[in-house]
């Protein structure tokens, strides 16, 4: 395990729930990825004139303990596996007292910076990848989402599938220049950020009803686990639309599949699945879902879409 990042969440990194927003977790993970690149002899990877870079293909994120403004965090990481052109990187974020805050399993591909075309690691990078292989700790293992489950093939990740299942639209917008990286592609944190901003369109009233079942509770929502498959990389000015389908619902958790698509082509920019809860903003405890709200969620977001 090598050091990748350390710092704090600022007040503006936290959302209406009072904890660090999911988008900011990915921002920190990407900073950590930059330091990882340096450790495998690729210090140029995220510079404007880079010949090659690390492109994220997939994220599995487990949120374990809330991070609050001003509280110190530290990230370390290692390699879980690698092949000719890709690697699976483990990144863990811990609080100042050593307790786990979050863990990332990040699949990266070694690509030409301008074209995004994969090509083999250098001999020096291969040696460092092998030297950094380690086993992750037990307290950060995936729980609700299996990272080994195969995602939907590209030919199925389209608007036609969305229409087939009647998955409702929950968000729509236009990517901005400020959301792009040094290579003019939309940066990874903004996918999950835009989805996060869309979810209340679907769930705000529903969660309010769940909270109403507990007298005096102030309604909040939190994600416990996320898996994201990055399929195509939009640029500033490209449009997006988010459609959502129910994957699973139980008394304490609900899982939703969120697809972000290009409305011009119908192809997916990203497909994802999230495990979430409704919780009491004062006690920071999960609010169980009454049976009638479980039935209502089945109607709000018909099943069908998956990762």
N, C-alpha and C positions, 0 to 999 in steps of 0.2 A: 504494500500500500504506500503510495507516494502522496505528498500534499498537492492539492489542486486549486484550492481557493479558501479564503477565510475573510470574514467581515461580519456585517450586521444587516438585517432588514431595516430600511429607513421607513419613516412614517408613511411616505408616499408609495412604498412597496406593498403596503397592507390595504386590504379591501374593506367593504362594508361589514364583513364578518369579524374584523379586528385582528386578522392574521395575514401572513404573507400570501399574496395572490399566487395562483398556480402558474401564471405567466412568468413571475419573477423567479420561481424555482427553476424554470427552464433557462432563464437568463443566466443564473448562477452556474447551472450545469454547463452551459455553452462556454462561459469563462473558464470553467474547470477543464473543458475539452481543449481549449487553447493551450493551457499549461501541460496537458497530457501530450499534445502535439510536440511541444518542445522536448519532452522527455523521450520521444521516439525519433529524435533527430529531424523534426520538421518545424523549426522555429518560425519559418516563413508562412505557415499554413493559412493564417488568417490576415495576411497583409495584402494590400492592393495589387502588388506585382507578383503574387504567389504563382508558381508554375503548377503546384498541386495543393489540394486541401483535403479536409475530412468532411464529407457530406453525411448528414444524419439520415439514416434510412428508417430507424425505428427507435422509439422510446418506450420503456416500461418504467413507470414511476409509482412508488409506494410512498404515500404521505403518512408518517407515523406519529409525530407529535407536533403540535402547532408551533410556528415560529412567530414571535411578536417583535414589534419595533424596538430597536436598541439592544436586543439580546444577541450575544455572540454566536456565530455559527462557524463550523470548519468542515471543509470537504477534502476527502482523500479518495484514492481510486486505484484500480489495478486492471489487468486484462483477464477476462474469463476464457476467451478463445480467439483465434485469428486464423485466417486463410490467406490465399494469394492476394486478394484485393480488399478484404474487409476485416473488421475486428469487433468483438463484443466487449465493451468497456463497462466496468462497474464503478459507480461513483456513489459515495455515501456522504450525507450531510449530518453532522452531529452538533448538539447543543454544547454549551460551555462545560456542562457537567458530565459530558460523555454520552448522554442518552441520544438515541437515534432520532433524527428529525425527518429524514427522507432518504430514499435510496433510488438510484437510477441504473437501469441496464440499457446502455446506449449502443445501438448497432451503427457503426460508421463505415463508410466506403471511401477508399483512397481514390480520388478522382482528379482529372485535369481541371484546374480551377475555372477556366473559361467555359469549357464544354460540358463538364459534369460527367465525362466518360471515365469509367473505372480503368485503372491499370495497376500492375503489381507494385508492392512495396519495394523500396530499396533494400539492399542487403543490410545496411545499418539499421533501418527501421525494423526489419525482421528480427534482428538480434535483440533489440530493445523490447519489442513486443513479447518475445519469448521470455526475456528476463523478468518482465513485469507480471507474468501469470501468477495468480493467487486465488484462493477460495474465499468467497464472501462470508461474513458472519451469519449466524442463524437468525439473529433478531431483526434482520431486514429482508428476509425472504419474501417473494411474492405470495399473496394470500388469496385474493378474490379473482385474479386474472392470471391465466397460464401463459407465460411468454412463449411457450413452444407451440401454441395453437397456430395453425397456418391461417393467414389472412385471406380474405376474398380475392380471387384472381382479378387482374386489371380489367378484363373484358366484362366482369360483373359489377365492378365498382363504378356505376354510371347512373345517370338520372333515370334511365329506363327501369332500373331495379328499385329506385326510390318510388317511382310512380306505381310500380307493380304492387308494392306493399302499402301504399298510402301513407308513408312516413311524413309527418307534418313539417312544414318550413318553420324554423324557429329563429333564423337570423339571416341577414343579407347586408352586403356592404361592398366597399371598394378599398383595396389595399393602398396604403399611403407610402410616400417616399421614405418617411421616418421609420417605416417598418422593415426596410430592406437592409441587407448586410453589405459588406465591402464588395461583394460580387454582383450587387444589384438584384439579388434574389430575396424574396420575403424571408426574413429570419425566423428560425424555428419557434421562438417564444410567442410569436404573434398568431400562430395557428391556434394553440391552446387558449391564448388570450381572447381571441375573437369568439371561439366556441363558448368560453366561460361567460362572456358578456351576452351571449344569446340564450343561455339556459333559463334565466328567469322568465323569458317570454313564455316558456312552456310550464315552468314549475312554481312560479311565485305564488299564484293563487292556490295551487295544490298544496304547497308546503304550509301556507297560512292555515289551511284547514287541518293539516296534521298537527300543527302547533296548537290550534284551538282545542284539540282533544286533551291537552295538558293545561289546566287552568293557570293563567298568568305567564305562560311561556312566551318569550320573544323569539320569533322564528329566525332561524339561520340555516345555512346549508354548507356542507363541506364534502370534498372529494377525498376518498380514502386511497384510491388506486386508479391509474390511468395507463392505457396502452395506445400508442399512436403510430400509424403507418404512414410515412411521408411518401407520396406517390409522384407528384409533379410539383415543380417550384414556380409559383407565380411571381410576377414583378409588379412594381408600382403601377397602378392604373388598372390592373386586372380585377375583375369582380369575383365575388364568391356568394354562395348561398349555403346555409346549414340546414340539413334535415335530420330528424332524430327518431329513433325507434327504440322501444323497450326491449331490453335483453333479459332482465330478470327483476323481480320485486319480491321482497320478504318483509317481515315485521320491522327490521332495523335498517336494512339497506335496499337500495334500488340501483340497477345497472342500466345504463343507456348507451346505445350506439349512435355516435354523432358522425355524420358524413358531411364534409365540406367540399362542394363541387364548383366547377367552373360553369356558370349558367350559359355561356356561349357554346361550349363544346359538349357539355353534359358529363365530362370526365371528372373523376375525383381528384382534388388537390391532396386530400388526406382522409383516411378513415380512422375511427378511434372508438374506444369503449371506455367508460368510466363507471366506477363503483362509488356511490355517494350516499350521504345520510342527511336527514333533517335533524337539526340539533338546537338546543336551548342556548341562546346567546349569553345568558347569565350564568348558568351552571356548567356550560360547555359540555353537556351530556347529550347523547342521542335521544331523540323523541321517537318512540315506537310508532309505526304506521297502523292506524285502525283498519279493519277489514274493508270498510266502505271506500277508503282512500286507495287501498291496493287495487280494488276493482276499477276505480276511476282512472288510475294511471294506465291500466290496460287499454282504456278507451282513448286517452289523450295521445298516446304514442304507440300505435299498433306495432306488434312485433314483426320482424322480418329482416331488417338490416342487421348485419353483424360485422365484426372487425374485418 
